[in-house]
Amino acid sequence: GYALIQDIQVEIGGTEVDQLYPEWLFFWEEMTQRPGARLGEQIGKFSYSADVEEDMIEFASKSRSLYVPL
């Protein structure tokens, strides 16, 4: 899910106060996620087996909705 984002610009009153990148969102999620919160399912994170290419093909073949918290 985070790979869909190029960057996020946070504006208040027309003035940019922050800019976030997907790498930062991923890092923040990894550092602050509570065990069992299931955010990984929402953003499309999944575990790889020994055959990563086959896993990615299977993952991409299924329709799904992703929710990327900002």
Sequence and secondary structure as in RCSB ss.txt:
>XXXX:A:sequence
GYALIQDIQVEIGGTEVDQLYPEWLFFWEEMTQRPGARLGEQIGKFSYSADVEEDMIEFASKSRSLYVPL
>XXXX:A:secstr
 GGG S EEEEETTEEEEEE HHHHHHHHHHH  TT  HHHHHT     S HHHHHHHHHTS        
